[in-house]
Amino acid sequence: MNPPVIDAWAQPSIGSDPFLLPKIKRLFEQSGTAHLLGRQISPAETVSLMDEAGISKVMLCAWHRPGAWIFSNDQVAEFVTAYPDRFVGVAAVDLENPVAAVRELARAVKDLGFKALRVLPWLWNRPPNDKYYFPLYVKCIELDIPFCTQAGHTGPLMPSEPGRPIPYLDEVALVFPELRIVAGHIGYPWTDEMIGLAWKHENVFIDTSAYLPRYYPSQLVHFIKTYGQDKVLFGTNFPQLPFKKAVDQALALGLGEDVQAKFLFENAKRVFNL
């Protein structure tokens, strides 16, 4: 019997106009999932895909781009309400409107029951040590939720510099040591930097979303198996990557029962307070 699985990073596919975020088209084309852009996948159908893959819970995130919602916190909350044991909300905010952003984050956590905040540096072309993030970091600490972000180059056709782990995330972790930081997309091609930060800082973690396990860098697999076994969370970035394909490849990594349980389930359960 396979272990339970928590997917640390996924999005709803609710038929949003792909022209609201044209930069992601290339990423989906490269991943072989361009046919899903703009397609509506219901909560029930999403759960069916999760069941097929053996995924017990998905951290489902809203998206806000400069000037517009792609899918709102309330739309994500509809998924959570329909299947509260399967979906966990991850909030998005308007980064460049800091007072409203803090208020929206508080609403998402206190009223909608969300368990984390996610901001994508490339989407705003602002690295995570930018002044606009700092009020949100304080609020995340007050609410006892993780700050989730992307580290590494961008699959979407946007500048990659804001995703460099060092110096940007390193500086944030030094200024806010209490802040739990989950950096998705493995930090590639700066994976060694990301591993170094996760080792250095007690509250910095890596999630593997957007990369199929077959293509994890060898140093990341070594980190998962050895001194980083409490530091890495499994993720897909659904619908960019299919649930089942990602889980099947993760199970084939040969991690060992205890390490596999941490990677696929226990680390996310602890970090997100599930």
C-alpha positions in Angstrom: 0.0 0.0 0.0 1.4 3.4 -1.0 1.9 6.1 1.7 -0.5 9.1 1.9 0.6 12.1 -0.2 0.2 15.9 0.3 0.8 18.0 -2.8 2.4 21.2 -1.6 1.7 23.3 -4.7 -1.3 23.1 -7.1 -3.7 25.5 -8.8 -7.4 25.1 -9.6 -8.2 24.8 -13.3 -11.3 26.9 -13.4 -11.4 28.0 -17.0 -9.7 31.4 -16.4 -8.9 33.3 -19.6 -5.3 32.3 -20.4 -4.8 35.8 -21.8 -4.9 37.1 -18.3 -1.5 35.4 -17.8 0.0 35.0 -21.3 3.5 34.4 -20.0 2.6 30.9 -18.7 1.6 29.6 -22.2 5.2 28.7 -23.0 5.6 26.8 -19.7 2.5 24.6 -20.4 3.7 24.0 -24.0 7.1 22.8 -22.8 5.3 20.6 -20.2 2.9 19.0 -22.7 -0.1 20.4 -20.9 -1.0 23.4 -23.1 -4.4 21.7 -23.8 -5.4 22.4 -20.2 -5.0 26.2 -20.5 -8.4 27.7 -20.1 -10.0 24.4 -19.4 -12.4 24.0 -16.4 -11.8 21.1 -14.1 -14.4 20.8 -11.4 -13.6 20.1 -7.8 -15.1 16.6 -8.2 -13.0 15.9 -11.2 -9.9 17.2 -9.5 -10.6 14.9 -6.5 -11.0 12.0 -8.9 -7.5 12.8 -10.4 -6.1 13.0 -6.9 -7.6 9.6 -6.0 -6.1 8.0 -9.1 -2.7 9.3 -8.0 -3.1 8.5 -4.3 -3.0 12.1 -3.2 -4.8 12.8 0.1 -4.6 16.6 0.2 -3.7 19.4 -2.1 -2.4 22.9 -1.2 -4.5 24.8 -3.6 -3.4 28.4 -4.3 -5.1 31.5 -5.6 -3.3 33.8 -8.0 -3.1 37.6 -8.2 -1.1 39.3 -10.9 -0.4 43.0 -11.1 -3.7 44.6 -11.6 -6.0 41.6 -11.7 -7.0 38.3 -10.1 -6.4 35.1 -12.1 -8.3 33.1 -9.6 -9.4 34.6 -6.3 -9.2 33.4 -2.7 -13.0 33.1 -2.8 -12.8 30.8 -5.9 -10.3 28.6 -4.2 -12.5 28.6 -1.1 -15.3 27.1 -3.2 -13.1 24.0 -3.8 -12.2 23.9 -0.1 -15.8 24.1 0.9 -16.8 21.4 -1.5 -14.1 19.0 -0.2 -12.7 20.3 3.1 -10.7 17.1 3.7 -9.0 17.2 0.4 -8.2 20.8 -0.4 -6.3 23.4 1.7 -6.4 27.0 0.7 -3.3 29.0 0.0 -3.9 32.8 -0.3 -2.8 35.3 -2.8 -2.8 39.1 -2.4 -2.2 42.3 -4.4 1.5 42.7 -3.4 1.8 46.3 -4.5 -1.2 47.4 -2.3 0.3 46.5 1.1 -2.4 47.6 3.4 -5.1 45.9 1.4 -2.8 42.9 1.0 -2.4 42.4 4.7 -6.2 42.7 5.3 -6.9 40.2 2.5 -4.4 37.7 4.0 -6.1 38.0 7.4 -9.5 37.5 5.8 -8.3 34.4 3.9 -6.9 32.8 7.0 -9.4 33.9 9.6 -12.6 33.7 7.5 -11.8 31.2 4.8 -9.5 28.9 6.8 -6.5 29.2 4.5 -3.2 27.8 5.7 -0.5 29.7 3.8 0.3 32.7 1.6 2.0 32.4 -1.8 3.6 35.2 -3.7 5.5 34.6 -7.0 8.5 37.0 -7.4 8.6 36.7 -11.2 4.9 37.6 -11.5 5.7 41.0 -9.9 9.3 41.3 -11.0 10.2 41.9 -7.3 12.5 39.6 -5.3 11.3 38.5 -1.9 13.5 41.0 0.0 11.6 43.9 -1.6 9.9 46.3 0.8 6.4 45.4 -0.4 6.7 41.9 1.1 7.7 42.9 4.6 4.3 43.7 6.1 3.1 40.3 4.8 6.0 38.5 6.5 5.0 40.1 9.9 1.4 39.1 9.3 2.4 35.5 8.4 4.3 35.2 11.7 1.3 36.6 13.6 -1.0 34.2 11.9 1.4 31.3 12.2 1.3 30.4 8.5 4.1 29.7 6.0 5.1 32.1 3.3 5.3 30.1 0.0 7.2 31.4 -3.0 9.0 30.3 -6.1 12.8 29.9 -6.3 14.8 29.4 -9.5 14.5 30.4 -13.1 11.1 31.1 -14.5 9.4 28.7 -16.9 7.1 31.5 -17.9 8.7 34.1 -20.2 9.7 36.6 -17.5 13.0 37.6 -15.9 14.5 35.0 -13.6 16.6 37.2 -11.4 13.9 37.7 -8.7 14.0 33.9 -8.1 17.6 33.6 -7.1 17.8 32.1 -3.6 21.0 34.0 -2.6 20.9 36.8 -1.7 17.2 37.4 -1.7 15.7 34.5 0.3 18.8 34.4 2.5 18.2 38.0 3.5 14.5 37.4 4.3 15.4 34.4 6.5 17.9 36.4 8.4 15.6 39.3 9.0 12.6 37.1 9.9 14.0 33.9 11.5 10.5 32.9 12.8 9.0 33.0 9.3 8.4 29.5 7.8 9.5 29.8 4.1 8.6 27.2 1.5 10.4 27.8 -1.7 8.9 25.9 -4.6 10.3 24.7 -7.9 13.6 23.4 -6.3 15.6 26.6 -7.0 16.9 25.3 -10.4 19.5 26.1 -11.7 20.5 27.4 -8.3 19.5 24.2 -6.5 22.8 24.1 -4.5 22.0 27.6 -3.2 18.5 26.4 -2.2 19.9 23.3 -0.5 22.4 25.5 1.4 19.6 27.9 2.6 17.4 25.0 3.8 20.4 23.6 5.7 21.4 27.0 7.1 18.0 28.2 8.2 15.7 26.3 10.6 12.5 27.5 8.9 13.5 27.3 5.2 12.1 24.4 3.2 12.0 23.3 -0.4 9.1 22.0 -2.4 9.6 20.1 -5.6 6.7 21.4 -7.7 7.0 22.0 -11.4 9.6 19.3 -11.8 8.9 15.6 -12.4 10.9 13.4 -10.0 12.7 11.8 -12.9 14.4 15.2 -13.5 15.3 16.1 -9.9 18.9 17.1 -9.7 21.0 14.4 -8.1 22.1 16.7 -5.3 18.5 17.3 -4.4 17.7 13.5 -4.2 20.8 13.1 -2.0 19.6 15.9 0.2 16.1 14.3 0.5 17.7 10.9 1.4 20.2 12.2 4.0 20.6 15.4 5.9 17.6 17.2 4.3 15.0 14.5 4.9 13.0 16.9 7.1 13.4 19.8 4.7 11.8 18.9 1.3 8.1 18.7 0.4 6.6 17.0 -2.6 4.7 19.2 -5.1 3.3 19.0 -8.6 2.3 22.5 -9.8 -0.9 20.9 -11.2 -2.3 21.4 -13.8 1.2 22.0 -15.3 2.2 18.5 -14.2 -0.3 15.6 -13.9 -0.8 14.3 -10.3 -0.4 10.6 -11.1 2.7 10.9 -13.3 4.5 13.0 -10.5 3.5 10.6 -7.7 4.4 7.5 -9.6 7.9 8.9 -10.3 8.3 10.0 -6.7 7.5 6.4 -5.5 10.2 5.2 -7.9 13.0 7.3 -6.4 13.9 4.5 -3.9 13.8 6.7 -0.9 13.2 4.1 1.8 10.0 3.9 3.8 10.7 6.5 6.5 12.2 9.1 4.2 9.5 8.6 1.6 6.8 9.2 4.3 8.5 12.5 5.3 8.9 13.7 1.7 5.4 12.8 0.5 3.4 13.6 3.6 4.9 14.3 7.0 6.9 17.4 6.2 4.0 19.2 4.6 1.7 18.2 7.4 4.1 19.7 9.9 5.1 22.9 8.0 1.5 23.8 7.1 0.1 22.8 10.5 -2.4 20.4 8.9 
